[in-house]
């Protein structure tokens, strides 16, 4: 799995990851096991998945603005 963080807004707590389409389900399942050492369990929600970055921004980020 190759995952890259493309963007993260600290104030809103929103980020955008890039991965190949074969890794989407593996990454979703991995998010359930994320831990923050100082604060315990951390929750990560997948808001949406898109085939292109342009479509992702259009579909999801504009609605959360």
PDBQT receptor file of N, H, CA, C and O in Angstrom, charges set to zero:
ATOM      1  N   UNK A   1       0.843  -1.182   0.000  1.00  0.00    +0.000 N 
ATOM      2  CA  UNK A   1       0.000   0.000   0.000  1.00  0.00    +0.000 C 
ATOM      3  C   UNK A   1       0.886   1.241   0.000  1.00  0.00    +0.000 C 
ATOM      4  O   UNK A   1       1.762   1.396   0.851  1.00  0.00    +0.000 OA
ATOM      5  N   UNK A   2       0.649   2.099  -0.944  1.00  0.00    +0.000 N 
ATOM      6  H   UNK A   2      -0.062   1.974  -1.636  1.00  0.00    +0.000 HD
ATOM      7  CA  UNK A   2       1.351   3.376  -0.978  1.00  0.00    +0.000 C 
ATOM      8  C   UNK A   2       0.324   4.475  -0.748  1.00  0.00    +0.000 C 
ATOM      9  O   UNK A   2      -0.571   4.678  -1.568  1.00  0.00    +0.000 OA
ATOM     10  N   UNK A   3       0.454   5.183   0.367  1.00  0.00    +0.000 N 
ATOM     11  H   UNK A   3       1.182   5.019   1.033  1.00  0.00    +0.000 HD
ATOM     12  CA  UNK A   3      -0.495   6.222   0.743  1.00  0.00    +0.000 C 
ATOM     13  C   UNK A   3       0.274   7.530   0.921  1.00  0.00    +0.000 C 
ATOM     14  O   UNK A   3       1.350   7.556   1.518  1.00  0.00    +0.000 OA
ATOM     15  N   UNK A   4      -0.296   8.613   0.393  1.00  0.00    +0.000 N 
ATOM     16  H   UNK A   4      -1.170   8.592  -0.092  1.00  0.00    +0.000 HD
ATOM     17  CA  UNK A   4       0.322   9.928   0.575  1.00  0.00    +0.000 C 
ATOM     18  C   UNK A   4      -0.717  10.900   1.118  1.00  0.00    +0.000 C 
ATOM     19  O   UNK A   4      -1.875  10.888   0.700  1.00  0.00    +0.000 OA
ATOM     20  N   UNK A   5      -0.291  11.734   2.048  1.00  0.00    +0.000 N 
ATOM     21  H   UNK A   5       0.650  11.743   2.388  1.00  0.00    +0.000 HD
ATOM     22  CA  UNK A   5      -1.139  12.798   2.561  1.00  0.00    +0.000 C 
ATOM     23  C   UNK A   5      -0.973  13.991   1.635  1.00  0.00    +0.000 C 
ATOM     24  O   UNK A   5       0.116  14.557   1.541  1.00  0.00    +0.000 OA
ATOM     25  N   UNK A   6      -2.038  14.376   0.954  1.00  0.00    +0.000 N 
ATOM     26  H   UNK A   6      -2.923  13.916   1.031  1.00  0.00    +0.000 HD
ATOM     27  CA  UNK A   6      -1.983  15.488   0.014  1.00  0.00    +0.000 C 
ATOM     28  C   UNK A   6      -2.250  16.824   0.678  1.00  0.00    +0.000 C 
ATOM     29  O   UNK A   6      -1.641  17.832   0.321  1.00  0.00    +0.000 OA
ATOM     30  N   UNK A   7      -3.155  16.837   1.640  1.00  0.00    +0.000 N 
ATOM     31  H   UNK A   7      -3.650  16.018   1.930  1.00  0.00    +0.000 HD
ATOM     32  CA  UNK A   7      -3.550  18.089   2.260  1.00  0.00    +0.000 C 
ATOM     33  C   UNK A   7      -4.126  17.783   3.636  1.00  0.00    +0.000 C 
ATOM     34  O   UNK A   7      -4.754  16.743   3.834  1.00  0.00    +0.000 OA
ATOM     35  N   UNK A   8      -3.912  18.698   4.594  1.00  0.00    +0.000 N 
ATOM     36  H   UNK A   8      -3.402  19.543   4.433  1.00  0.00    +0.000 HD
ATOM     37  CA  UNK A   8      -4.501  18.550   5.919  1.00  0.00    +0.000 C 
ATOM     38  C   UNK A   8      -4.740  19.927   6.512  1.00  0.00    +0.000 C 
ATOM     39  O   UNK A   8      -3.830  20.755   6.556  1.00  0.00    +0.000 OA
ATOM     40  N   UNK A   9      -5.955  20.171   6.964  1.00  0.00    +0.000 N 
ATOM     41  H   UNK A   9      -6.693  19.498   6.928  1.00  0.00    +0.000 HD
ATOM     42  CA  UNK A   9      -6.338  21.427   7.609  1.00  0.00    +0.000 C 
ATOM     43  C   UNK A   9      -6.468  21.142   9.098  1.00  0.00    +0.000 C 
ATOM     44  O   UNK A   9      -7.406  20.469   9.523  1.00  0.00    +0.000 OA
ATOM     45  N   UNK A  10      -5.531  21.649   9.890  1.00  0.00    +0.000 N 
ATOM     46  H   UNK A  10      -4.769  22.196   9.544  1.00  0.00    +0.000 HD
ATOM     47  CA  UNK A  10      -5.495  21.380  11.326  1.00  0.00    +0.000 C 
ATOM     48  C   UNK A  10      -6.741  21.927  12.020  1.00  0.00    +0.000 C 
ATOM     49  O   UNK A  10      -7.314  21.256  12.878  1.00  0.00    +0.000 OA
ATOM     50  N   UNK A  11      -7.161  23.126  11.660  1.00  0.00    +0.000 N 
ATOM     51  H   UNK A  11      -6.696  23.671  10.962  1.00  0.00    +0.000 HD
ATOM     52  CA  UNK A  11      -8.318  23.746  12.317  1.00  0.00    +0.000 C 
ATOM     53  C   UNK A  11      -9.604  22.963  12.094  1.00  0.00    +0.000 C 
ATOM     54  O   UNK A  11     -10.397  22.792  13.020  1.00  0.00    +0.000 OA
ATOM     55  N   UNK A  12      -9.813  22.489  10.875  1.00  0.00    +0.000 N 
ATOM     56  H   UNK A  12      -9.169  22.627  10.123  1.00  0.00    +0.000 HD
ATOM     57  CA  UNK A  12     -11.024  21.736  10.557  1.00  0.00    +0.000 C 
ATOM     58  C   UNK A  12     -10.878  20.248  10.852  1.00  0.00    +0.000 C 
ATOM     59  O   UNK A  12     -11.876  19.537  10.969  1.00  0.00    +0.000 OA
ATOM     60  N   UNK A  13      -9.646  19.775  10.973  1.00  0.00    +0.000 N 
ATOM     61  H   UNK A  13      -8.835  20.353  10.878  1.00  0.00    +0.000 HD
ATOM     62  CA  UNK A  13      -9.412  18.353  11.199  1.00  0.00    +0.000 C 
ATOM     63  C   UNK A  13      -9.720  17.516   9.977  1.00  0.00    +0.000 C 
ATOM     64  O   UNK A  13     -10.115  16.356  10.099  1.00  0.00    +0.000 OA
ATOM     65  N   UNK A  14      -9.542  18.098   8.785  1.00  0.00    +0.000 N 
ATOM     66  H   UNK A  14      -9.221  19.040   8.685  1.00  0.00    +0.000 HD
ATOM     67  CA  UNK A  14      -9.837  17.403   7.534  1.00  0.00    +0.000 C 
ATOM     68  C   UNK A  14      -8.566  17.208   6.722  1.00  0.00    +0.000 C 
ATOM     69  O   UNK A  14      -7.708  18.088   6.665  1.00  0.00    +0.000 OA
ATOM     70  N   UNK A  15      -8.461  16.054   6.100  1.00  0.00    +0.000 N 
ATOM     71  H   UNK A  15      -9.158  15.339   6.145  1.00  0.00    +0.000 HD
ATOM     72  CA  UNK A  15      -7.303  15.779   5.265  1.00  0.00    +0.000 C 
ATOM     73  C   UNK A  15      -7.693  15.035   4.015  1.00  0.00    +0.000 C 
ATOM     74  O   UNK A  15      -8.812  14.539   3.883  1.00  0.00    +0.000 OA
ATOM     75  N   UNK A  16      -6.744  14.965   3.097  1.00  0.00    +0.000 N 
ATOM     76  H   UNK A  16      -5.835  15.368   3.204  1.00  0.00    +0.000 HD
ATOM     77  CA  UNK A  16      -6.970  14.280   1.832  1.00  0.00    +0.000 C 
ATOM     78  C   UNK A  16      -5.787  13.327   1.586  1.00  0.00    +0.000 C 
ATOM     79  O   UNK A  16      -4.628  13.740   1.566  1.00  0.00    +0.000 OA
ATOM     80  N   UNK A  17      -6.116  12.055   1.402  1.00  0.00    +0.000 N 
ATOM     81  H   UNK A  17      -7.058  11.720   1.418  1.00  0.00    +0.000 HD
ATOM     82  CA  UNK A  17      -5.102  11.036   1.138  1.00  0.00    +0.000 C 
ATOM     83  C   UNK A  17      -5.170  10.608  -0.324  1.00  0.00    +0.000 C 
ATOM     84  O   UNK A  17      -6.219  10.688  -0.962  1.00  0.00    +0.000 OA
ATOM     85  N   UNK A  18      -4.046  10.158  -0.833  1.00  0.00    +0.000 N 
ATOM     86  H   UNK A  18      -3.193  10.093  -0.314  1.00  0.00    +0.000 HD
ATOM     87  CA  UNK A  18      -3.974   9.623  -2.183  1.00  0.00    +0.000 C 
ATOM     88  C   UNK A  18      -3.490   8.181  -2.105  1.00  0.00    +0.000 C 
ATOM     89  O   UNK A  18      -2.502   7.887  -1.433  1.00  0.00    +0.000 OA
ATOM     90  N   UNK A  19      -4.189   7.285  -2.795  1.00  0.00    +0.000 N 
ATOM     91  H   UNK A  19      -4.992   7.524  -3.342  1.00  0.00    +0.000 HD
ATOM     92  CA  UNK A  19      -3.777   5.893  -2.872  1.00  0.00    +0.000 C 
ATOM     93  C   UNK A  19      -4.305   5.299  -4.170  1.00  0.00    +0.000 C 
ATOM     94  O   UNK A  19      -5.106   5.925  -4.864  1.00  0.00    +0.000 OA
ATOM     95  N   UNK A  20      -3.858   4.095  -4.497  1.00  0.00    +0.000 N 
ATOM     96  H   UNK A  20      -3.207   3.586  -3.933  1.00  0.00    +0.000 HD
ATOM     97  CA  UNK A  20      -4.395   3.449  -5.688  1.00  0.00    +0.000 C 
ATOM     98  C   UNK A  20      -5.718   2.766  -5.335  1.00  0.00    +0.000 C 
ATOM     99  O   UNK A  20      -5.985   2.478  -4.169  1.00  0.00    +0.000 OA
ATOM    100  N   UNK A  21      -6.533   2.513  -6.343  1.00  0.00    +0.000 N 
ATOM    101  H   UNK A  21      -6.316   2.746  -7.291  1.00  0.00    +0.000 HD
ATOM    102  CA  UNK A  21      -7.878   1.985  -6.106  1.00  0.00    +0.000 C 
ATOM    103  C   UNK A  21      -7.888   0.604  -5.456  1.00  0.00    +0.000 C 
ATOM    104  O   UNK A  21      -8.879   0.223  -4.832  1.00  0.00    +0.000 OA
ATOM    105  N   UNK A  22      -6.814  -0.138  -5.593  1.00  0.00    +0.000 N 
ATOM    106  H   UNK A  22      -6.009   0.171  -6.099  1.00  0.00    +0.000 HD
ATOM    107  CA  UNK A  22      -6.743  -1.477  -4.991  1.00  0.00    +0.000 C 
ATOM    108  C   UNK A  22      -6.527  -1.423  -3.483  1.00  0.00    +0.000 C 
ATOM    109  O   UNK A  22      -6.772  -2.409  -2.788  1.00  0.00    +0.000 OA
ATOM    110  N   UNK A  23      -6.073  -0.288  -2.974  1.00  0.00    +0.000 N 
ATOM    111  H   UNK A  23      -5.874   0.513  -3.539  1.00  0.00    +0.000 HD
ATOM    112  CA  UNK A  23      -5.743  -0.172  -1.550  1.00  0.00    +0.000 C 
ATOM    113  C   UNK A  23      -6.835   0.472  -0.708  1.00  0.00    +0.000 C 
ATOM    114  O   UNK A  23      -6.698   0.537   0.514  1.00  0.00    +0.000 OA
ATOM    115  N   UNK A  24      -7.905   0.945  -1.314  1.00  0.00    +0.000 N 
ATOM    116  H   UNK A  24      -8.016   0.892  -2.307  1.00  0.00    +0.000 HD
ATOM    117  CA  UNK A  24      -8.926   1.695  -0.585  1.00  0.00    +0.000 C 
ATOM    118  C   UNK A  24      -9.484   0.896   0.594  1.00  0.00    +0.000 C 
ATOM    119  O   UNK A  24      -9.533   1.419   1.707  1.00  0.00    +0.000 OA
ATOM    120  N   UNK A  25      -9.896  -0.325   0.390  1.00  0.00    +0.000 N 
ATOM    121  H   UNK A  25      -9.856  -0.750  -0.514  1.00  0.00    +0.000 HD
ATOM    122  CA  UNK A  25     -10.485  -1.117   1.480  1.00  0.00    +0.000 C 
ATOM    123  C   UNK A  25      -9.469  -1.445   2.568  1.00  0.00    +0.000 C 
ATOM    124  O   UNK A  25      -9.822  -1.467   3.747  1.00  0.00    +0.000 OA
ATOM    125  N   UNK A  26      -8.216  -1.701   2.197  1.00  0.00    +0.000 N 
ATOM    126  H   UNK A  26      -7.930  -1.683   1.239  1.00  0.00    +0.000 HD
ATOM    127  CA  UNK A  26      -7.175  -1.970   3.200  1.00  0.00    +0.000 C 
ATOM    128  C   UNK A  26      -6.946  -0.742   4.069  1.00  0.00    +0.000 C 
ATOM    129  O   UNK A  26      -6.779  -0.854   5.283  1.00  0.00    +0.000 OA
ATOM    130  N   UNK A  27      -6.940   0.416   3.447  1.00  0.00    +0.000 N 
ATOM    131  H   UNK A  27      -7.076   0.507   2.460  1.00  0.00    +0.000 HD
ATOM    132  CA  UNK A  27      -6.719   1.653   4.192  1.00  0.00    +0.000 C 
ATOM    133  C   UNK A  27      -7.900   1.935   5.112  1.00  0.00    +0.000 C 
ATOM    134  O   UNK A  27      -7.702   2.334   6.260  1.00  0.00    +0.000 OA
ATOM    135  N   UNK A  28      -9.115   1.736   4.636  1.00  0.00    +0.000 N 
ATOM    136  H   UNK A  28      -9.276   1.412   3.704  1.00  0.00    +0.000 HD
ATOM    137  CA  UNK A  28     -10.311   1.927   5.478  1.00  0.00    +0.000 C 
ATOM    138  C   UNK A  28     -10.251   1.037   6.712  1.00  0.00    +0.000 C 
ATOM    139  O   UNK A  28     -10.552   1.489   7.817  1.00  0.00    +0.000 OA
ATOM    140  N   UNK A  29      -9.868  -0.213   6.536  1.00  0.00    +0.000 N 
ATOM    141  H   UNK A  29      -9.624  -0.580   5.639  1.00  0.00    +0.000 HD
ATOM    142  CA  UNK A  29      -9.812  -1.120   7.684  1.00  0.00    +0.000 C 
ATOM    143  C   UNK A  29      -8.674  -0.748   8.631  1.00  0.00    +0.000 C 
ATOM    144  O   UNK A  29      -8.790  -0.947   9.840  1.00  0.00    +0.000 OA
ATOM    145  N   UNK A  30      -7.592  -0.219   8.106  1.00  0.00    +0.000 N 
ATOM    146  H   UNK A  30      -7.498  -0.058   7.123  1.00  0.00    +0.000 HD
ATOM    147  CA  UNK A  30      -6.468   0.213   8.935  1.00  0.00    +0.000 C 
ATOM    148  C   UNK A  30      -6.858   1.387   9.818  1.00  0.00    +0.000 C 
ATOM    149  O   UNK A  30      -6.386   1.483  10.951  1.00  0.00    +0.000 OA
ATOM    150  N   UNK A  31      -7.709   2.285   9.327  1.00  0.00    +0.000 N 
ATOM    151  H   UNK A  31      -8.092   2.208   8.407  1.00  0.00    +0.000 HD
ATOM    152  CA  UNK A  31      -8.131   3.448  10.107  1.00  0.00    +0.000 C 
ATOM    153  C   UNK A  31      -8.806   3.044  11.408  1.00  0.00    +0.000 C 
ATOM    154  O   UNK A  31      -8.751   3.800  12.378  1.00  0.00    +0.000 OA
ATOM    155  N   UNK A  32      -9.428   1.903  11.462  1.00  0.00    +0.000 N 
ATOM    156  H   UNK A  32      -9.473   1.289  10.674  1.00  0.00    +0.000 HD
ATOM    157  CA  UNK A  32     -10.073   1.439  12.685  1.00  0.00    +0.000 C 
ATOM    158  C   UNK A  32      -9.104   1.115  13.793  1.00  0.00    +0.000 C 
ATOM    159  O   UNK A  32      -9.509   0.994  14.949  1.00  0.00    +0.000 OA
ATOM    160  N   UNK A  33      -7.826   0.971  13.470  1.00  0.00    +0.000 N 
ATOM    161  H   UNK A  33      -7.497   1.070  12.531  1.00  0.00    +0.000 HD
ATOM    162  CA  UNK A  33      -6.817   0.590  14.452  1.00  0.00    +0.000 C 
ATOM    163  C   UNK A  33      -5.827   1.703  14.784  1.00  0.00    +0.000 C 
ATOM    164  O   UNK A  33      -4.804   1.440  15.415  1.00  0.00    +0.000 OA
ATOM    165  N   UNK A  34      -6.105   2.924  14.377  1.00  0.00    +0.000 N 
ATOM    166  H   UNK A  34      -6.936   3.137  13.864  1.00  0.00    +0.000 HD
ATOM    167  CA  UNK A  34      -5.187   4.032  14.618  1.00  0.00    +0.000 C 
ATOM    168  C   UNK A  34      -5.240   4.432  16.087  1.00  0.00    +0.000 C 
ATOM    169  O   UNK A  34      -6.318   4.573  16.663  1.00  0.00    +0.000 OA
ATOM    170  N   UNK A  35      -4.067   4.612  16.685  1.00  0.00    +0.000 N 
ATOM    171  H   UNK A  35      -3.191   4.497  16.217  1.00  0.00    +0.000 HD
ATOM    172  CA  UNK A  35      -3.959   5.022  18.082  1.00  0.00    +0.000 C 
ATOM    173  C   UNK A  35      -3.095   6.270  18.185  1.00  0.00    +0.000 C 
ATOM    174  O   UNK A  35      -2.116   6.415  17.452  1.00  0.00    +0.000 OA
ATOM    175  N   UNK A  36      -3.453   7.166  19.090  1.00  0.00    +0.000 N 
ATOM    176  H   UNK A  36      -4.248   7.048  19.686  1.00  0.00    +0.000 HD
ATOM    177  CA  UNK A  36      -2.668   8.352  19.396  1.00  0.00    +0.000 C 
ATOM    178  C   UNK A  36      -2.073   8.110  20.776  1.00  0.00    +0.000 C 
ATOM    179  O   UNK A  36      -2.820   7.980  21.746  1.00  0.00    +0.000 OA
ATOM    180  N   UNK A  37      -0.750   8.047  20.891  1.00  0.00    +0.000 N 
ATOM    181  H   UNK A  37      -0.144   8.153  20.103  1.00  0.00    +0.000 HD
ATOM    182  CA  UNK A  37      -0.110   7.677  22.152  1.00  0.00    +0.000 C 
ATOM    183  C   UNK A  37      -0.497   8.585  23.310  1.00  0.00    +0.000 C 
ATOM    184  O   UNK A  37      -0.648   8.109  24.435  1.00  0.00    +0.000 OA
ATOM    185  N   UNK A  38      -0.658   9.866  23.065  1.00  0.00    +0.000 N 
ATOM    186  H   UNK A  38      -0.535  10.253  22.151  1.00  0.00    +0.000 HD
ATOM    187  CA  UNK A  38      -0.947  10.782  24.167  1.00  0.00    +0.000 C 
ATOM    188  C   UNK A  38      -2.437  10.869  24.504  1.00  0.00    +0.000 C 
ATOM    189  O   UNK A  38      -2.794  11.225  25.627  1.00  0.00    +0.000 OA
ATOM    190  N   UNK A  39      -3.311  10.548  23.542  1.00  0.00    +0.000 N 
ATOM    191  H   UNK A  39      -3.022  10.259  22.629  1.00  0.00    +0.000 HD
ATOM    192  CA  UNK A  39      -4.743  10.720  23.784  1.00  0.00    +0.000 C 
ATOM    193  C   UNK A  39      -5.554   9.443  23.655  1.00  0.00    +0.000 C 
ATOM    194  O   UNK A  39      -6.782   9.497  23.729  1.00  0.00    +0.000 OA
ATOM    195  N   UNK A  40      -4.922   8.310  23.466  1.00  0.00    +0.000 N 
ATOM    196  H   UNK A  40      -3.925   8.266  23.405  1.00  0.00    +0.000 HD
ATOM    197  CA  UNK A  40      -5.656   7.056  23.321  1.00  0.00    +0.000 C 
ATOM    198  C   UNK A  40      -6.151   6.857  21.899  1.00  0.00    +0.000 C 
ATOM    199  O   UNK A  40      -5.510   7.288  20.941  1.00  0.00    +0.000 OA
ATOM    200  N   UNK A  41      -7.292   6.205  21.770  1.00  0.00    +0.000 N 
ATOM    201  H   UNK A  41      -7.814   5.855  22.549  1.00  0.00    +0.000 HD
ATOM    202  CA  UNK A  41      -7.839   5.880  20.460  1.00  0.00    +0.000 C 
ATOM    203  C   UNK A  41      -8.281   7.137  19.708  1.00  0.00    +0.000 C 
ATOM    204  O   UNK A  41      -8.904   8.028  20.285  1.00  0.00    +0.000 OA
ATOM    205  N   UNK A  42      -7.958   7.197  18.437  1.00  0.00    +0.000 N 
ATOM    206  H   UNK A  42      -7.452   6.473  17.968  1.00  0.00    +0.000 HD
ATOM    207  CA  UNK A  42      -8.326   8.309  17.564  1.00  0.00    +0.000 C 
ATOM    208  C   UNK A  42      -9.304   7.798  16.521  1.00  0.00    +0.000 C 
ATOM    209  O   UNK A  42      -9.127   6.698  15.996  1.00  0.00    +0.000 OA
ATOM    210  N   UNK A  43     -10.324   8.570  16.213  1.00  0.00    +0.000 N 
ATOM    211  H   UNK A  43     -10.468   9.464  16.639  1.00  0.00    +0.000 HD
ATOM    212  CA  UNK A  43     -11.304   8.170  15.217  1.00  0.00    +0.000 C 
ATOM    213  C   UNK A  43     -11.035   8.884  13.901  1.00  0.00    +0.000 C 
ATOM    214  O   UNK A  43     -10.876  10.105  13.867  1.00  0.00    +0.000 OA
ATOM    215  N   UNK A  44     -10.984   8.119  12.825  1.00  0.00    +0.000 N 
ATOM    216  H   UNK A  44     -11.113   7.127  12.853  1.00  0.00    +0.000 HD
ATOM    217  CA  UNK A  44     -10.814   8.667  11.485  1.00  0.00    +0.000 C 
ATOM    218  C   UNK A  44     -12.019   8.242  10.664  1.00  0.00    +0.000 C 
ATOM    219  O   UNK A  44     -12.324   7.054  10.568  1.00  0.00    +0.000 OA
ATOM    220  N   UNK A  45     -12.702   9.212  10.075  1.00  0.00    +0.000 N 
ATOM    221  H   UNK A  45     -12.454  10.177  10.153  1.00  0.00    +0.000 HD
ATOM    222  CA  UNK A  45     -13.872   8.935   9.255  1.00  0.00    +0.000 C 
ATOM    223  C   UNK A  45     -13.535   9.165   7.790  1.00  0.00    +0.000 C 
ATOM    224  O   UNK A  45     -12.916  10.172   7.444  1.00  0.00    +0.000 OA
ATOM    225  N   UNK A  46     -13.935   8.245   6.933  1.00  0.00    +0.000 N 
ATOM    226  H   UNK A  46     -14.438   7.427   7.214  1.00  0.00    +0.000 HD
ATOM    227  CA  UNK A  46     -13.806   8.423   5.496  1.00  0.00    +0.000 C 
ATOM    228  C   UNK A  46     -15.086   9.108   5.026  1.00  0.00    +0.000 C 
ATOM    229  O   UNK A  46     -16.179   8.552   5.136  1.00  0.00    +0.000 OA
ATOM    230  N   UNK A  47     -14.936  10.309   4.506  1.00  0.00    +0.000 N 
ATOM    231  H   UNK A  47     -14.048  10.761   4.417  1.00  0.00    +0.000 HD
ATOM    232  CA  UNK A  47     -16.092  11.078   4.047  1.00  0.00    +0.000 C 
ATOM    233  C   UNK A  47     -16.457  10.674   2.632  1.00  0.00    +0.000 C 
ATOM    234  O   UNK A  47     -17.634  10.660   2.272  1.00  0.00    +0.000 OA
ATOM    235  N   UNK A  48     -15.462  10.347   1.830  1.00  0.00    +0.000 N 
ATOM    236  H   UNK A  48     -14.506  10.358   2.122  1.00  0.00    +0.000 HD
ATOM    237  CA  UNK A  48     -15.749   9.946   0.462  1.00  0.00    +0.000 C 
ATOM    238  C   UNK A  48     -14.516   9.469  -0.264  1.00  0.00    +0.000 C 
ATOM    239  O   UNK A  48     -13.385   9.703   0.160  1.00  0.00    +0.000 OA
ATOM    240  N   UNK A  49     -14.762   8.796  -1.365  1.00  0.00    +0.000 N 
ATOM    241  H   UNK A  49     -15.681   8.606  -1.710  1.00  0.00    +0.000 HD
ATOM    242  CA  UNK A  49     -13.705   8.268  -2.218  1.00  0.00    +0.000 C 
ATOM    243  C   UNK A  49     -14.008   8.714  -3.637  1.00  0.00    +0.000 C 
ATOM    244  O   UNK A  49     -15.161   8.711  -4.067  1.00  0.00    +0.000 OA
ATOM    245  N   UNK A  50     -12.970   9.094  -4.357  1.00  0.00    +0.000 N 
ATOM    246  H   UNK A  50     -12.033   9.096  -4.008  1.00  0.00    +0.000 HD
ATOM    247  CA  UNK A  50     -13.158   9.552  -5.724  1.00  0.00    +0.000 C 
ATOM    248  C   UNK A  50     -12.023   9.045  -6.601  1.00  0.00    +0.000 C 
ATOM    249  O   UNK A  50     -10.942   8.724  -6.108  1.00  0.00    +0.000 OA
ATOM    250  N   UNK A  51     -12.275   8.976  -7.891  1.00  0.00    +0.000 N 
ATOM    251  H   UNK A  51     -13.153   9.237  -8.291  1.00  0.00    +0.000 HD
ATOM    252  CA  UNK A  51     -11.264   8.510  -8.833  1.00  0.00    +0.000 C 
ATOM    253  C   UNK A  51     -10.224   9.554  -9.173  1.00  0.00    +0.000 C 
ATOM    254  O   UNK A  51      -9.117   9.210  -9.588  1.00  0.00    +0.000 OA
ATOM    255  N   UNK A  52     -10.561  10.839  -9.005  1.00  0.00    +0.000 N 
ATOM    256  H   UNK A  52     -11.460  11.119  -8.668  1.00  0.00    +0.000 HD
ATOM    257  CA  UNK A  52      -9.612  11.911  -9.305  1.00  0.00    +0.000 C 
ATOM    258  C   UNK A  52      -9.625  12.935  -8.182  1.00  0.00    +0.000 C 
ATOM    259  O   UNK A  52     -10.605  13.046  -7.445  1.00  0.00    +0.000 OA
ATOM    260  N   UNK A  53      -8.541  13.680  -8.056  1.00  0.00    +0.000 N 
ATOM    261  H   UNK A  53      -7.745  13.590  -8.656  1.00  0.00    +0.000 HD
ATOM    262  CA  UNK A  53      -8.446  14.716  -7.034  1.00  0.00    +0.000 C 
ATOM    263  C   UNK A  53      -9.439  15.831  -7.331  1.00  0.00    +0.000 C 
ATOM    264  O   UNK A  53     -10.067  16.363  -6.416  1.00  0.00    +0.000 OA
ATOM    265  N   UNK A  54      -9.584  16.186  -8.593  1.00  0.00    +0.000 N 
ATOM    266  H   UNK A  54      -9.074  15.754  -9.336  1.00  0.00    +0.000 HD
ATOM    267  CA  UNK A  54     -10.517  17.240  -8.991  1.00  0.00    +0.000 C 
ATOM    268  C   UNK A  54     -11.952  16.887  -8.578  1.00  0.00    +0.000 C 
ATOM    269  O   UNK A  54     -12.667  17.725  -8.027  1.00  0.00    +0.000 OA
ATOM    270  N   UNK A  55     -12.361  15.662  -8.844  1.00  0.00    +0.000 N 
ATOM    271  H   UNK A  55     -11.780  14.981  -9.291  1.00  0.00    +0.000 HD
ATOM    272  CA  UNK A  55     -13.711  15.222  -8.467  1.00  0.00    +0.000 C 
ATOM    273  C   UNK A  55     -13.868  15.151  -6.949  1.00  0.00    +0.000 C 
ATOM    274  O   UNK A  55     -14.939  15.460  -6.427  1.00  0.00    +0.000 OA
ATOM    275  N   UNK A  56     -12.829  14.753  -6.244  1.00  0.00    +0.000 N 
ATOM    276  H   UNK A  56     -11.959  14.501  -6.668  1.00  0.00    +0.000 HD
ATOM    277  CA  UNK A  56     -12.877  14.689  -4.783  1.00  0.00    +0.000 C 
ATOM    278  C   UNK A  56     -13.146  16.074  -4.207  1.00  0.00    +0.000 C 
ATOM    279  O   UNK A  56     -14.010  16.236  -3.345  1.00  0.00    +0.000 OA
ATOM    280  N   UNK A  57     -12.409  17.063  -4.682  1.00  0.00    +0.000 N 
ATOM    281  H   UNK A  57     -11.707  16.931  -5.382  1.00  0.00    +0.000 HD
ATOM    282  CA  UNK A  57     -12.601  18.432  -4.193  1.00  0.00    +0.000 C 
ATOM    283  C   UNK A  57     -13.999  18.927  -4.524  1.00  0.00    +0.000 C 
ATOM    284  O   UNK A  57     -14.650  19.554  -3.688  1.00  0.00    +0.000 OA
ATOM    285  N   UNK A  58     -14.460  18.655  -5.723  1.00  0.00    +0.000 N 
ATOM    286  H   UNK A  58     -13.931  18.146  -6.402  1.00  0.00    +0.000 HD
ATOM    287  CA  UNK A  58     -15.776  19.120  -6.161  1.00  0.00    +0.000 C 
ATOM    288  C   UNK A  58     -16.890  18.461  -5.352  1.00  0.00    +0.000 C 
ATOM    289  O   UNK A  58     -17.820  19.138  -4.914  1.00  0.00    +0.000 OA
ATOM    290  N   UNK A  59     -16.803  17.156  -5.154  1.00  0.00    +0.000 N 
ATOM    291  H   UNK A  59     -16.047  16.606  -5.510  1.00  0.00    +0.000 HD
ATOM    292  CA  UNK A  59     -17.870  16.403  -4.479  1.00  0.00    +0.000 C 
ATOM    293  C   UNK A  59     -17.908  16.613  -2.967  1.00  0.00    +0.000 C 
ATOM    294  O   UNK A  59     -18.979  16.792  -2.387  1.00  0.00    +0.000 OA
ATOM    295  N   UNK A  60     -16.756  16.590  -2.342  1.00  0.00    +0.000 N 
ATOM    296  H   UNK A  60     -15.886  16.444  -2.812  1.00  0.00    +0.000 HD
ATOM    297  CA  UNK A  60     -16.720  16.520  -0.877  1.00  0.00    +0.000 C 
ATOM    298  C   UNK A  60     -16.209  17.761  -0.178  1.00  0.00    +0.000 C 
ATOM    299  O   UNK A  60     -16.821  18.194   0.798  1.00  0.00    +0.000 OA
ATOM    300  N   UNK A  61     -15.132  18.343  -0.623  1.00  0.00    +0.000 N 
ATOM    301  H   UNK A  61     -14.635  17.991  -1.416  1.00  0.00    +0.000 HD
ATOM    302  CA  UNK A  61     -14.552  19.469   0.104  1.00  0.00    +0.000 C 
ATOM    303  C   UNK A  61     -15.393  20.730   0.000  1.00  0.00    +0.000 C 
ATOM    304  O   UNK A  61     -15.436  21.514   0.947  1.00  0.00    +0.000 OA
ATOM    305  N   UNK A  62     -16.048  20.941  -1.106  1.00  0.00    +0.000 N 
ATOM    306  H   UNK A  62     -16.013  20.304  -1.876  1.00  0.00    +0.000 HD
ATOM    307  CA  UNK A  62     -16.886  22.127  -1.251  1.00  0.00    +0.000 C 
ATOM    308  C   UNK A  62     -18.094  22.075  -0.304  1.00  0.00    +0.000 C 
ATOM    309  O   UNK A  62     -18.572  23.122   0.132  1.00  0.00    +0.000 OA
ATOM    310  N   UNK A  63     -18.583  20.902   0.014  1.00  0.00    +0.000 N 
ATOM    311  H   UNK A  63     -18.194  20.051  -0.340  1.00  0.00    +0.000 HD
ATOM    312  CA  UNK A  63     -19.738  20.739   0.906  1.00  0.00    +0.000 C 
ATOM    313  C   UNK A  63     -19.368  20.966   2.371  1.00  0.00    +0.000 C 
ATOM    314  O   UNK A  63     -20.225  21.293   3.192  1.00  0.00    +0.000 OA
ATOM    315  N   UNK A  64     -18.089  20.790   2.691  1.00  0.00    +0.000 N 
ATOM    316  H   UNK A  64     -17.392  20.523   2.024  1.00  0.00    +0.000 HD
ATOM    317  CA  UNK A  64     -17.656  20.900   4.084  1.00  0.00    +0.000 C 
ATOM    318  C   UNK A  64     -17.107  22.282   4.411  1.00  0.00    +0.000 C 
ATOM    319  O   UNK A  64     -16.843  22.582   5.575  1.00  0.00    +0.000 OA
ATOM    320  N   UNK A  65     -16.935  23.107   3.422  1.00  0.00    +0.000 N 
ATOM    321  H   UNK A  65     -17.149  22.863   2.476  1.00  0.00    +0.000 HD
ATOM    322  CA  UNK A  65     -16.304  24.409   3.561  1.00  0.00    +0.000 C 
ATOM    323  C   UNK A  65     -16.886  25.267   4.585  1.00  0.00    +0.000 C 
ATOM    324  O   UNK A  65     -16.425  26.391   4.784  1.00  0.00    +0.000 OA
TER     325      UNK A  65
